[in-house]
Amino acid sequence: MSAFERDPDDVLAELEGLRRADAPTHGGRVLSYVYDSGLPELDELAAGAARLVQAVNGLDPTTFTSVAAMESGVVGFARRAFHGDAAGTRGDEGDGDVVVVGSVTSGGTESCLLAVKTARDVWRAARAGTPRTPRIVAPTTVHAAFHKAAHYFGLALDLVPVDPVTGAPAPAAIEDRLGDDVALVVLSAPSYPFATLDPIADVAAITAPRGIALHVDACIGGFALAFWPDELPHWDFRVPGVTSLSADLHKYGYAPKGVSVLLTRGRDRQRHQYFATTDWPGYPVVNPTMAGSKPAGPLAAAWAITRVLGYDGFAELTGRAASATRTLRDVVDGIDGLRVVGDPTGPLLAVAVDERVPADRRVDPHHWADAARESGWHVQLQPGRTQSDGTRLPHTTHLTVTPVTLSVVSELSAALVDAADRVRGVPAVDGRELVAGLAAQLPGGAEALAAASAGIDSDGAASLLRAFGLLGGDGAGGALPDRLAPVLALVEALPGPLTERLLIELLARVVEPRD
């Protein structure tokens, strides 16, 4: 008698049906979240490698020695790519020549969390008994993973405003924030919002003499910048003051999610990353990362891809992404009413309205993104933000360019030009007007909405989501509206804590069982 309740083929057919509702992960029509090499052979290689280790538990590389071999190979590849293998690399602690070591993690967020955890523990060890809360100093554009890390590990996140035009922080502004309570400074290579290559060497020259650790978050674009065809300022371990660096292989390493690397200068510092305990009657627990048991599949896929492509293969694929990026930048530069933000580095672009032209010629980037989506192209809307110094960062549309983009760049370019023509002169959605109109529909009006910012339960949050048209009547998460510009306008206009609470409710209800 079979133990199966349903035929496996039927279940797989059901899954295929669910996948048909997803945005396409191949073909270059989604310019965020997915990183398509354009080589089906790499997908097959990754799937085959992952299947070979499907039953392996990455928890214990002494039992599953393949895990140790693959992790050593991936870390070695990354160390060479980011110039951590150079002879005479010096440590931040003044301990002479040290080696760059590393770990493979489940993704960029885990790499960033571990970099912060390591910095906190090193800072605490040097200041035993201090009651102070350590700080992370970082630009406003630092990835949200560092907000999460500060929240999880009990650090204060001190955000330095960036130039609204260039997206870059001033080294002097970072220097002004430094003190003995700073456990870590974080810079990006490049930043996600604006693709800015932060002034890493300049800041390292400030932090290193003070003995302050500097982490480079290269999660999104590091494996592209390492092979970028244009000469770039030094941003990796060639900069003596860089203490650690994170980069994702499931982005421009073309591996399936999730696999990233965290590299650290100096063995002694890196050992603070680990958790170990023998204080229980089971087996000794020693974890270099957040997880205990973990799949070996993504690691195996990344290992196989790095060995098959090699550095020349990475350079060739990066060259394709670079060529497509140059073309798209030229296209945006030629669209009346839009502008590329700053001077982006690597295969990312952020596009804002060009306020130098009259209002009837301006193109709102969020309307532009919605129009492009109507034509089957998915680009990412980003909200504006007021910084602590009162300067305003523009709301933008983000494009992540991958090697496959080159094969569709002509079609994409035409679609972006057409989308701009269709929305030129249409004013941006006024989020304040939307909030006022929605508040008027609520019992208690604007006062009730303001009160909701201070604390709201699940049912209250669901009621507000329904009022905003983001939740079905049965409480289940409905499909997002066809136009996302009004949604992003609400994100900008609502109080931050309320927005975050509503988004939590929306995502939580999306995955709640329907039965």
C-alpha positions as CSV (number, residue, x, y, z in Angstrom):
1,M,0.0,0.0,0.0
2,S,1.4,3.4,-1.0
3,A,2.0,6.0,1.7
4,F,1.1,8.7,-0.8
5,E,-2.1,10.6,-0.3
6,R,-1.8,12.2,-3.8
7,D,-0.1,11.3,-7.0
8,P,3.4,13.1,-7.1
9,D,2.9,14.0,-10.7
10,D,-0.4,15.7,-9.8
11,V,1.3,17.7,-7.1
12,L,4.1,18.8,-9.5
13,A,1.5,19.8,-12.0
14,E,-0.2,21.9,-9.3
15,L,3.1,23.6,-8.5
16,E,3.6,24.3,-12.2
17,G,0.3,26.1,-12.2
18,L,1.3,28.2,-9.1
19,R,4.5,29.1,-10.8
20,R,2.7,30.4,-13.9
21,A,1.4,33.2,-11.7
22,D,4.9,34.3,-10.8
23,A,6.8,37.1,-12.5
24,P,9.2,35.4,-15.0
25,T,12.6,34.6,-13.5
26,H,14.3,34.2,-16.9
27,G,14.3,36.2,-20.1
28,G,15.2,39.7,-18.7
29,R,11.7,41.1,-18.2
30,V,12.2,41.4,-14.4
31,L,14.8,44.0,-13.5
32,S,14.9,43.3,-9.7
33,Y,15.2,40.2,-7.5
34,V,16.4,37.8,-10.2
35,Y,19.9,37.6,-11.8
36,D,19.7,35.7,-15.0
37,S,23.0,34.8,-16.7
38,G,21.2,34.0,-19.9
39,L,22.9,30.6,-20.0
40,P,20.5,27.7,-19.4
41,E,23.5,25.4,-19.0
42,L,24.3,27.2,-15.7
43,D,20.8,26.5,-14.4
44,E,21.1,22.8,-15.3
45,L,24.6,22.7,-13.7
46,A,23.2,24.3,-10.5
47,A,20.3,21.9,-10.3
48,G,22.5,18.9,-10.9
49,A,24.9,20.0,-8.2
50,A,22.2,20.7,-5.7
51,R,20.5,17.3,-6.3
52,L,23.8,15.5,-5.6
53,V,23.9,17.0,-2.1
54,Q,20.1,17.1,-1.5
55,A,20.4,14.9,1.6
56,V,23.5,16.5,3.0
57,N,23.4,18.5,6.2
58,G,25.7,21.5,6.1
59,L,25.7,21.6,9.9
60,D,28.7,19.3,10.2
61,P,31.5,19.5,7.7
62,T,33.5,16.9,9.6
63,T,30.8,14.3,8.8
64,F,29.9,15.6,5.4
65,T,33.4,16.5,4.2
66,S,32.1,17.6,0.8
67,V,30.7,20.7,2.6
68,A,34.1,21.6,3.9
69,A,35.7,21.2,0.4
70,M,33.0,23.2,-1.4
71,E,33.0,26.0,1.2
72,S,36.8,26.2,1.0
73,G,36.6,26.4,-2.8
74,V,33.9,29.1,-2.8
75,V,35.6,31.2,-0.1
76,G,38.9,30.9,-2.0
77,F,37.3,32.0,-5.2
78,A,35.8,35.1,-3.5
79,R,39.0,35.9,-1.6
80,R,40.9,36.0,-4.9
81,A,38.2,38.1,-6.6
82,F,38.2,40.7,-3.8
83,H,42.0,40.7,-3.5
84,G,42.1,39.1,-0.1
85,D,44.8,36.7,-1.2
86,A,47.4,39.5,-1.7
87,A,50.7,38.9,0.1
88,G,51.3,41.2,3.0
89,T,47.7,42.0,3.6
90,R,47.7,43.8,6.9
91,G,45.2,43.5,9.7
92,D,43.3,46.3,11.4
93,E,44.7,45.3,14.8
94,G,48.3,46.0,13.9
95,D,49.1,42.3,14.2
96,G,51.2,42.2,11.1
97,D,50.5,40.1,8.0
98,V,47.2,38.3,8.4
99,V,45.0,36.2,6.2
100,V,41.5,36.9,4.9
101,V,39.2,34.1,5.9
102,G,35.5,33.6,5.3
103,S,32.2,31.7,5.5
104,V,29.5,30.9,3.1
105,T,26.1,32.1,4.4
106,S,22.4,31.8,3.3
107,G,22.4,35.2,1.7
108,G,23.3,38.9,2.0
109,T,21.2,39.5,5.0
110,E,22.8,36.8,7.0
111,S,26.3,38.0,5.9
112,C,25.4,41.5,7.1
113,L,24.0,40.2,10.4
114,L,27.1,38.2,11.1
115,A,29.4,41.2,10.2
116,V,27.5,43.2,12.8
117,K,27.5,40.4,15.4
118,T,31.2,40.0,15.0
119,A,31.9,43.7,15.3
120,R,29.7,43.9,18.4
121,D,31.4,41.1,20.1
122,V,34.9,42.4,19.3
123,W,33.9,45.8,20.6
124,R,32.5,44.2,23.8
125,A,35.6,42.1,24.4
126,A,37.8,45.2,24.3
127,R,35.5,47.0,26.8
128,A,34.5,44.4,29.2
129,G,31.8,45.5,31.6
130,T,30.8,48.7,29.8
131,P,27.1,49.5,30.0
132,R,27.2,51.5,26.8
133,T,25.3,50.6,23.6
134,P,27.6,50.3,20.6
135,R,26.8,52.2,17.4
136,I,26.9,51.4,13.7
137,V,27.7,54.4,11.6
138,A,26.4,54.1,8.0
139,P,25.0,56.2,5.2
140,T,21.2,56.6,4.8
141,T,21.5,54.4,1.8
142,V,22.9,51.4,3.7
143,H,20.9,48.2,3.1
144,A,18.0,47.5,5.4
145,A,19.8,44.4,6.6
146,F,21.8,46.6,8.8
147,H,18.6,48.0,10.3
148,K,17.7,44.4,11.1
149,A,21.1,43.6,12.5
150,A,21.0,46.6,14.8
151,H,17.5,45.6,16.0
152,Y,18.5,42.0,16.5
153,F,21.8,42.5,18.2
154,G,21.1,45.6,20.3
155,L,23.2,48.3,18.5
156,A,22.2,51.8,17.7
157,L,22.2,52.6,13.9
158,D,23.5,56.1,13.3
159,L,22.6,57.1,9.8
160,V,24.6,59.8,8.0
161,P,22.8,61.8,5.2
162,V,24.0,61.4,1.7
163,D,24.1,64.0,-1.1
164,P,20.7,64.0,-2.8
165,V,22.3,64.5,-6.2
166,T,25.1,61.9,-6.0
167,G,23.8,59.5,-3.4
168,A,27.2,59.5,-1.7
169,P,28.1,60.3,2.0
170,A,30.8,62.8,2.7
171,P,33.8,61.2,4.5
172,A,33.9,64.3,6.8
173,A,30.3,63.7,7.9
174,I,31.2,60.1,8.8
175,E,34.2,61.3,10.7
176,D,32.1,63.6,12.7
177,R,30.0,60.7,14.0
178,L,33.0,58.6,15.2
179,G,33.7,57.9,18.8
180,D,34.8,55.1,21.1
181,D,31.2,53.7,21.1
182,V,31.4,52.9,17.3
183,A,31.7,49.2,16.7
184,L,31.4,49.3,13.0
185,V,31.3,51.7,10.0
186,V,29.4,50.3,7.0
187,L,29.8,51.5,3.4
188,S,28.3,50.0,0.1
189,A,29.9,48.9,-3.1
190,P,27.6,49.8,-4.6
191,S,24.5,51.0,-2.7
192,Y,21.2,49.3,-3.6
193,P,19.0,52.5,-3.9
194,F,21.3,54.6,-6.1
195,A,24.2,52.3,-7.2
196,T,26.7,54.7,-5.6
197,L,30.2,53.4,-4.9
198,D,30.7,54.9,-1.5
199,P,34.1,56.6,-0.7
200,I,35.6,53.5,0.8
201,A,39.3,54.4,0.6
202,D,38.7,57.9,2.0
203,V,36.7,56.6,4.9
204,A,39.1,53.8,5.6
205,A,41.9,56.3,5.9
206,I,39.8,57.9,8.8
207,T,38.7,54.7,10.5
208,A,41.8,52.6,10.4
209,P,44.0,54.9,12.5
210,R,41.3,55.0,15.1
211,G,41.0,51.2,15.2
212,I,37.4,51.3,14.0
213,A,36.2,48.4,11.9
214,L,35.0,49.1,8.4
215,H,32.6,46.7,6.6
216,V,32.0,46.9,2.8
217,D,28.6,45.7,1.8
218,A,29.1,44.4,-1.7
219,C,26.1,42.0,-1.5
220,I,24.2,43.1,-4.6
221,G,27.0,44.1,-7.0
222,G,30.3,42.8,-5.6
223,F,30.7,39.9,-8.0
224,A,30.0,42.3,-10.8
225,L,32.3,45.1,-9.7
226,A,35.1,42.5,-9.2
227,F,35.1,41.9,-13.0
228,W,33.8,45.3,-14.2
229,P,35.4,46.3,-17.5
230,D,36.1,49.9,-16.4
231,E,38.7,50.9,-13.9
232,L,37.2,51.6,-10.5
233,P,38.6,53.1,-7.3
234,H,39.8,50.5,-4.9
235,W,37.0,49.3,-2.7
236,D,37.9,45.8,-1.6
237,F,40.7,44.3,0.5
238,R,43.2,46.3,-1.5
239,V,42.1,49.1,0.9
240,P,44.1,48.4,4.1
241,G,41.3,49.6,6.4
242,V,38.6,47.3,5.1
243,T,37.9,44.8,7.9
244,S,35.2,42.7,6.3
245,L,33.3,42.3,3.1
246,S,30.0,40.6,2.1
247,A,29.0,39.6,-1.5
248,D,26.2,37.4,-2.8
249,L,26.7,34.5,-5.2
250,H,23.0,34.3,-5.8
251,K,23.2,37.7,-7.5
252,Y,26.1,38.2,-9.9
253,G,27.5,34.8,-9.1
254,Y,24.5,33.4,-10.9
255,A,23.8,30.7,-8.3
256,P,20.3,29.9,-7.0
257,K,19.2,31.5,-3.8
258,G,20.5,31.6,-1.2
259,V,24.3,31.7,-1.0
260,S,26.6,34.6,0.0
261,V,30.1,35.0,1.4
262,L,31.3,37.0,4.3
263,L,35.1,37.6,4.3
264,T,37.0,38.9,7.3
265,R,40.5,40.2,7.6
266,G,42.2,38.2,10.4
267,R,41.4,34.8,11.9
268,D,41.0,36.1,15.5
269,R,38.4,38.6,14.5
270,Q,36.5,36.1,12.4
271,R,36.2,33.7,15.3
272,H,33.9,36.1,17.1
273,Q,31.5,35.4,14.3
274,Y,31.0,31.8,15.6
275,F,28.6,30.5,18.2
276,A,29.7,27.5,20.3
277,T,28.3,25.7,23.3
278,T,28.9,22.4,25.2
279,D,26.5,23.4,27.9
280,W,23.9,20.8,27.2
281,P,23.9,16.9,27.2
282,G,23.8,16.6,23.4
283,Y,26.5,17.0,20.8
284,P,28.9,20.0,20.9
285,V,27.3,22.8,18.9
286,V,29.7,25.0,16.8
287,N,28.0,27.2,14.2
288,P,29.8,29.8,12.0
289,T,26.5,31.1,10.8
290,M,23.0,31.7,12.1
291,A,21.6,28.3,11.1
292,G,22.3,24.9,12.6
293,S,21.1,22.4,10.1
294,K,21.2,23.9,6.6
295,P,21.0,22.7,3.0
296,A,24.1,22.2,1.0
297,G,22.4,22.7,-2.3
298,P,23.0,26.4,-2.8
299,L,26.6,26.0,-1.7
300,A,27.1,23.1,-4.2
301,A,25.5,25.1,-7.0
302,A,27.8,28.1,-6.3
303,W,30.8,25.9,-6.1
304,A,30.0,24.2,-9.4
305,I,29.4,27.5,-11.2
306,T,32.6,29.2,-10.0
307,R,34.6,26.1,-11.2
308,V,32.9,26.0,-14.6
309,L,32.9,29.7,-15.3
310,G,36.2,30.6,-13.7
311,Y,37.4,34.2,-13.6
312,D,37.3,34.6,-17.4
313,G,33.7,33.4,-17.5
314,F,32.7,35.8,-14.8
315,A,34.4,38.6,-16.7
316,E,32.6,37.7,-19.9
317,L,29.2,37.7,-18.3
318,T,29.9,40.9,-16.4
319,G,30.9,42.5,-19.7
320,R,27.5,41.7,-21.1
321,A,25.8,43.3,-18.1
322,A,28.0,46.3,-18.4
323,S,27.2,46.7,-22.1
324,A,23.5,46.5,-21.4
325,T,23.8,49.0,-18.5
326,R,25.6,51.5,-20.7
327,T,22.8,51.2,-23.3
328,L,20.1,51.7,-20.8
329,R,21.8,54.7,-19.2
330,D,22.0,56.3,-22.7
331,V,18.3,55.5,-23.2
332,V,17.3,57.1,-19.9
333,D,19.5,60.1,-20.6
334,G,17.7,60.6,-23.9
335,I,14.2,60.5,-22.3
336,D,12.9,64.0,-21.8
337,G,11.7,64.3,-18.2
338,L,13.8,61.6,-16.6
339,R,17.3,61.5,-15.2
340,V,19.7,58.9,-13.8
341,V,20.5,59.6,-10.2
342,G,24.2,60.4,-9.5
343,D,27.0,58.5,-11.2
344,P,26.0,54.8,-10.8
345,T,28.7,52.2,-10.6
346,G,28.1,48.6,-11.8
347,P,24.9,47.0,-13.3
348,L,22.3,49.1,-11.4
349,L,20.5,52.3,-12.2
350,A,18.1,54.6,-10.2
351,V,15.9,56.9,-12.3
352,A,14.2,60.0,-11.0
353,V,12.1,62.8,-12.4
354,D,14.1,65.6,-14.1
355,E,12.9,68.7,-12.4
356,R,15.0,70.9,-14.6
357,V,12.4,70.7,-17.4
358,P,8.9,72.3,-17.3
359,A,6.2,70.3,-15.4
360,D,4.4,69.3,-18.6
361,R,7.5,67.5,-19.8
362,R,8.4,65.7,-16.6
363,V,8.1,62.0,-16.2
364,D,7.2,60.7,-12.8
365,P,9.4,57.5,-12.3
366,H,6.6,55.7,-10.5
367,H,4.0,56.3,-13.2
368,W,6.8,55.3,-15.7
369,A,7.3,52.0,-13.8
370,D,3.6,51.3,-13.9
371,A,3.4,52.0,-17.6
372,A,6.4,49.7,-18.2
373,R,4.7,47.0,-16.2
374,E,1.6,47.2,-18.4
375,S,3.9,46.3,-21.3
376,G,5.3,43.3,-19.4
377,W,8.5,44.8,-17.9
378,H,9.0,44.7,-14.2
379,V,11.1,47.5,-12.6
380,Q,11.1,48.4,-9.0
381,L,9.6,51.4,-7.4
382,Q,11.5,53.1,-4.5
383,P,10.0,55.7,-2.2
384,G,11.5,59.1,-1.4
385,R,12.8,59.8,2.0
386,T,13.6,62.9,4.1
387,Q,17.0,62.6,5.8
388,S,17.9,63.7,9.3
389,D,19.4,66.9,8.0
390,G,16.1,67.8,6.2
391,T,17.3,67.1,2.7
392,R,15.0,65.0,0.5
393,L,16.0,61.9,-1.4
394,P,13.8,61.6,-4.6
395,H,11.5,58.7,-5.2
396,T,12.9,56.6,-7.9
397,T,12.6,53.6,-10.1
398,H,15.4,50.9,-9.7
399,L,16.7,48.8,-12.5
400,T,18.9,45.7,-11.9
401,V,20.7,44.8,-15.2
402,T,21.9,41.3,-15.8
403,P,23.8,39.5,-18.6
404,V,20.5,38.4,-20.2
405,T,19.4,42.0,-20.4
406,L,21.8,42.4,-23.4
407,S,19.7,40.0,-25.5
408,V,16.5,42.1,-25.0
409,V,17.9,45.5,-24.6
410,S,16.5,46.9,-27.8
411,E,13.0,45.7,-26.9
412,L,13.3,47.0,-23.4
413,S,14.7,50.3,-24.5
414,A,11.7,50.8,-26.8
415,A,9.3,49.9,-24.0
416,L,10.9,52.4,-21.6
417,V,10.7,55.2,-24.2
418,D,7.1,54.3,-24.9
419,A,6.2,54.1,-21.2
420,A,7.7,57.6,-20.7
421,D,5.7,59.0,-23.6
422,R,2.5,57.7,-22.2
423,V,2.9,59.3,-18.7
424,R,4.8,62.5,-19.5
425,G,3.3,65.4,-17.8
426,V,1.1,63.3,-15.4
427,P,1.8,64.7,-11.9
428,A,3.1,62.4,-9.2
429,V,0.6,60.9,-6.9
430,D,0.2,63.1,-3.8
431,G,0.3,60.8,-0.9
432,R,-0.9,63.4,1.5
433,E,-4.1,63.8,-0.5
434,L,-4.6,60.0,-0.5
435,V,-4.1,59.8,3.3
436,A,-6.5,62.6,3.9
437,G,-9.1,61.0,1.6
438,L,-8.8,57.6,3.3
439,A,-8.8,59.1,6.8
440,A,-12.1,60.7,6.0
441,Q,-13.6,57.3,5.3
442,L,-12.5,55.8,8.7
443,P,-14.6,56.0,11.9
444,G,-13.0,58.8,13.8
445,G,-11.3,60.3,10.7
446,A,-7.8,61.6,10.7
447,E,-7.6,61.4,14.5
448,A,-8.3,57.6,14.3
449,L,-5.5,57.3,11.7
450,A,-3.1,59.2,13.9
451,A,-4.0,57.1,16.9
452,A,-3.4,53.9,14.8
453,S,0.3,55.0,14.4
454,A,0.8,54.5,18.1
455,G,-0.5,51.0,18.3
456,I,-2.8,48.8,16.3
457,D,-3.9,45.2,16.5
458,S,-4.2,42.7,13.7
459,D,-7.9,43.3,12.9
460,G,-7.4,47.1,13.0
461,A,-4.5,46.8,10.6
462,A,-6.5,44.6,8.3
463,S,-9.3,47.1,8.3
464,L,-6.9,49.8,7.2
465,L,-5.5,47.6,4.5
466,R,-9.0,47.0,3.2
467,A,-9.6,50.7,3.1
468,F,-6.5,51.1,1.1
469,G,-7.6,48.4,-1.3
470,L,-4.8,46.0,-0.4
471,L,-6.7,43.2,1.4
472,G,-9.6,41.0,0.3
473,G,-12.9,41.0,2.2
474,D,-12.2,37.7,3.8
475,G,-9.0,38.9,5.3
476,A,-6.8,37.1,2.8
477,G,-4.1,39.0,1.1
478,G,-5.4,40.1,-2.3
479,A,-3.4,40.9,-5.4
480,L,-1.6,44.2,-5.4
481,P,-3.3,46.9,-7.4
482,D,-2.4,47.2,-11.1
483,R,-0.8,50.6,-10.4
484,L,1.8,50.7,-7.7
485,A,2.5,54.5,-7.8
486,P,-0.4,55.2,-5.3
487,V,0.9,52.4,-3.0
488,L,4.3,53.9,-2.9
489,A,2.8,57.4,-2.3
490,L,1.1,56.0,0.7
491,V,4.3,54.5,2.0
492,E,5.9,57.9,1.8
493,A,3.0,59.8,3.3
494,L,2.0,57.6,6.2
495,P,3.9,57.6,9.5
496,G,6.8,55.1,9.3
497,P,5.7,52.9,12.2
498,L,2.1,52.6,10.8
499,T,3.4,51.8,7.3
500,E,5.6,49.1,8.7
501,R,2.8,47.6,10.8
502,L,0.5,47.5,7.8
503,L,3.1,45.9,5.6
504,I,3.7,43.3,8.3
505,E,0.0,42.5,8.4
506,L,-0.3,42.3,4.6
507,L,2.6,39.9,4.3
508,A,1.5,37.8,7.2
509,R,-2.0,37.4,5.8
510,V,-0.7,36.6,2.3
511,V,0.7,33.3,3.7
512,E,-2.1,32.5,6.2
513,P,-3.9,29.2,5.3
514,R,-7.2,29.7,3.5
515,D,-8.8,26.5,4.6
